[in-house]
Amino acid sequence: MPIENKIEELHGRGLPTREVQEKSRAYAATQIEQQKIDFMRLGVLGDWDNPYKTMNFSNEANEIRALGQILDNGFVYRGLKPVNWCFDCESALAEAEVEYQNKVDLAIDVGFAFTQHAQLAQAFNATIAPVGHIVIWTTTPWTIPANQALNVHPEFNYALVQLDNGNQLILAQDLVESALKRYELSGKIIATCTGAALQNIAFKHPLYERLSPVYLADYVTADSGTGVVPLTASRSPAWMTFTICKTTQSAQRRRLNPYLAAGSLYVADLPDFGGLNIWGANPKIVAKLTELVALFKSFKSAQLLHCWRHKTRVSAAPPMVRCSGPFSLSGASLLPALEGRLPT
């Protein structure tokens, strides 16, 4: 909050919570008195001896009473939602608190291997090669460990590309030429289908032994990238991607969240990247994807979201229910004892 931010400027960071609250209340009271004098000088009429203050204990008590009534009426539930998050102040940010600055960082094209060949053959009405990948493009490599699904646009045409080396790729038809040029590969389109035909077909996660199914999403674009968007419900800055994950079959699966509460570190037992800072993990993730022959391209891209207070990079926060237990690739142990306390 702006007042807490001012207290940091005046007294430094790391103060005990109670001291921050006391100093914030004193600072707010001083500002109210100064503003009240200015209003009175302007001739503004008001009950200046008894002004409304949100921090009055009686008003705070009434807020709690109102919340109690809302709870009693069954309108409060526990859920999961990613929000903009500043790693510096460990605070959630509203959309209005996010600034846009150019910051160059890694972007990658990653292949998710074919696993359900029969379903793909039916969707494309074509023969599916033993080795093939549906390719995604992302500017946040560090979200790949938490990926659980892929998004395609239901009305776009997607191409099955036969490469000269015998392998196959799935890309948005309008982006095949630019993607192959970027990957320095050559091939030709042998079949197409709409994104709707790919719904629920699963592909192998490039890092771990789990599957990422395809879900349909209208927000997917075909003006750049591959026309396939990786879906990471616990970390996506885009509310749309979280909503897609929540309202599809993945709502029945645990949403993976391999990040500590502060948001900038992976949990210790995440395979290959445990305990690493997520920004520092980017090149390690690229190296691992290269080792596993899943990386098609890495290049520099602009990262835009920054905290308005600290001018540092912003990402999506961990969900409201955070995991402090062991990380599980299947997600089986990711929601702690709080689950079930409130309706979901």
N, C-alpha and C positions, 0 to 999 in steps of 0.2 A: 504494500500500500504506500501511497505517497508520503504519509507521515512517518512510517517506519523507515522509508528510504532517506528522509531528512534526518532522522535520528542517527542513521549510519554515517551520514556526512558530518554531523556535528560531533559524534562521540565514538565513531569507529564501529567495526563489525565485531560480532562474537559476544555481545553483551548477554547476560542472562535474560531469559524471556520476561521475568517479572520486572526487571529494570527497564527493558525496552518498553513494556506496557506503561510503566509509571512515567517515563520520560515522554512517551507519545501523548499520554493524557495531559500532562503539563503543557506540552507544546501546543496541543489543540486548544486548550483553555486560553493560552496567551493570544493565539490567532483570533479566536472568537471575540475576545475583548477589544482587540485592535479594530476588527471589522465592525463591531457594534458601534464604536465611537465614530467611525467614518459614516455609517448609515445615519446615525443621529444628526451629524453635521449636515447631511444632505436633506434632512427633514423627513426621512422615512419614518412612518408611524409603526409602532410595534410594542409588544409587551416586553420591553427591554429588561425589566426586573426579573422576568421569568421566561427567558427564551427557550425554544425547543432545542435540545441537544441530543443527538443520537447516542452519545456516550453516557447519558444519565442512566443511573442504575435502574430506575423505574421503567424507562423505555426498553432497556435490555431485558428486563424481566418479562415485559409484555411480549417481546419477540419470542422468548422461550415458551411462554404460554401459548402463543399462536402456533408455534411449531408443534407443540404437544397436541393441539387440536387437529393439525394436519396429519400427524402420525396416527392419532386415534381413528381418523376417517380413512386410513389406508392409502394415502396419497404419496407416501415416501417409500422408496424401494432402493435396494442396493444394486448397482450396476457397474459397468466398466465404460470408461470414456477417455480417449487420449486428448490432451489439451496441450497448447503451446507451453513450453517449459524452458526456463532459463537455468542452465547448469551453474552459473555463477552465484546467483542469489537463492538457488533452489526454490523457485517460486513459479507458480502458474501465471501465464500471461493472457490477458484478454486480447482479442484481435486488434483493438486500438493501441495496444502496448507493443506491438510488433513493428519494427522498422525494416526497411528493405535496403540492403547494402550488397554491393558486388563482392563476393568472396570466392576465390577459385579453389575448387576441391575436386576429388575424383568422382567420375560417373562411370558406370560399367554396363555392358551388355552381357547377360548371363543366360546360359542354356539350362532348362529343366528337361531332363531326359524322358523320352517316350517310355511308358510302362504298360499302357493299356492299348496294345496294338490293334486288337479287334474293334474296339470302340472307335479308334481313329480311322480305321479302314472303312467303317460304316459311315462316319461323318463325311469323309472326303470321297467315298466311293472309289478308292484307289488302293494300290498295294503299298503297305507301310514298310520302310526299311528297318532292319534290326536295330540300327543306331540312328537316332534322331533327337532333335530338341525343339521345344517351343522356347522362343528367346524373349527375355524381358530387358527393359532398359530402366535404370534407376540412378538418381543422383545421391543416393544414401546407401552405399555399400554395407554400412554397419547394421542395417535393418535385415539383411539377408538371413542371419542366424535365427531370427524370430519369424521368418516368413511362414505362412500357413496356407496361402491360396494365391490364385492368379485371377485377374479380371480381364475380360475381353468385351468389346461392344457387341451387343446382340445383332445389330444390323450391318456391321462392317463385314466385308469379305476377307477371309483369311486364306492365305495361300500355303499349299504344301509344295515346298521347293526341293527339287532333286539336285543335290550338289554333284559336281564332277567327281568328287572323291567317294561317291556312293551313299553318303549320309543324307539326311533330310532335315529341313528346318520348317517351322511354322511361324509365319510373320503376317502382319496385316498386308493385304495385297498391294495397297498404295505405297507401302514402304519397302517392298522387296528390293527394288533397285538400289536405293540409298543404303540399305542395311548391308547388302552383299558388297557394295563398294567399300563400306566402312570396315567390313571384316576381311577384305581382300580375298573373297571367295567368288567362285563362279558357279552358276547353275541355272535351272529353268523351272518355271511353275508347271507342275503336272496335274494339279487339281486345286479346287477352291471350295470353300463352304462358308456359310455365315457363322458369325460368332455364336449364335444361338445353338448351332449344331455341336459346339464344343462343350456346352454346359455339363458340369460334373465329371468330365473326363480328367483324370488325375495324372500328374507328372512327378517324377522323382525330384525331391529337393536336392540342390547341387552340393550341399555340405553334409547332410545327415540322412539317415535311413528312415525317412518319412515321406509322405506324398503331399503335394499341393494341388488340390482340385481347382477346376476353372469355374468361376462364377461370373454372371453377366452384370455389366455396369454401364449406364449411359454416359458417365462422365469420361470414359476412355476416349482419347483423341487419336487421330492418325496424321497429325501434322509434323510429328517428329518421333524419334525412338523406334519402337517396333509394333506399336498398337496392342501390346500386352503389358499389363501393369501388375507388379508384385503387390500382394495384399498382406500387410502386417498390422493386424488389428490393434495390438498393444502399443505401437509406436508411430502410427501413421499421422502426420500433421493434418491430413485431409479428413474431415468429418465424414465425407461421402464414403471413403473406403472403409471406415469403421462401421458405418451403417450397413453397407453391403455385407460385411462379414457377420454382423450381428443378426441380419434378417435372412441369411441363407442357411444352408445345412451346417455351416461352421458354428452356428449358434449352439449346436449340440456338442461341440468339441471345446476343450479347454483352450482359452486364448493364451498363447505362450508369452511370457514376459521375462526374458533372461537378463533383466537389468536391475541393478540395485536401486533403492528408493531415490537416491540423489539423481539418478538418471544417466550419469555420464560414465558408469562402469558396468561391465558385465558381471553376473554372479560368478563366484569362484569356480563352480564346477561345470560351467559351460564348456563343452569339448572344444579344444583348440584355441579358444579365445577367453577363457575364464580369468576374471580379474582385470582385464585390459580396459583402458580408456577407450570409449567407442571411436573417437576420432583417431587415436593412435592405432586402432585395430584395422582401419580402412586398408592400408597397404598389406597387412597380414591376411586379410580376407581375400584381397586380390591375388596374393601369392598362393593361397590355398585353392582358390578357384582355378588358377592356372595349373596347379599340380594335378587337380582332378579333371582337367580338360573340360571345364565348364565355362571358362571365360572366353568370350568372343571378342571383346574390345574393352579397353580402359582408356579414359581420356580426361582432360580437365574440363570442368563445368562450373558455372556460377552458382554459389549458394547464397540465398538472399535473406532469409529470416534472421533477424538480430533483435536482442533485447533492447528496449528503449533506454533502460537505466544503465546497463553495463557495456552495451555495444558489443556483446559477445553472441555467438551463434545460438540459435534456438532450435529445439526439436520438439517432438511430441513427448509428453510426460508419461511415466508409467501409469497404469490404470489406478483407479481409486482403491481397489483391493490389490495390495502389493504382496509379492511372494517373498518370504524370508527363509523358506525351506529349500530342499535340494531341487535343482533344475531337472526337469524330466523332458526328454525328447517327445514323449507321447502326450505331455501335458497333464499327466495323471495326478501329480502332486503340487500343482501350481496355485491352487486356491487354498489358503489356510483355514483355520478354525472359524473365521468370521463368516464363512459361507453358510447360508441357511438361517442366519440371525434375522435377516429381513427378506421379504419376497423379492425375487429377481424378475 
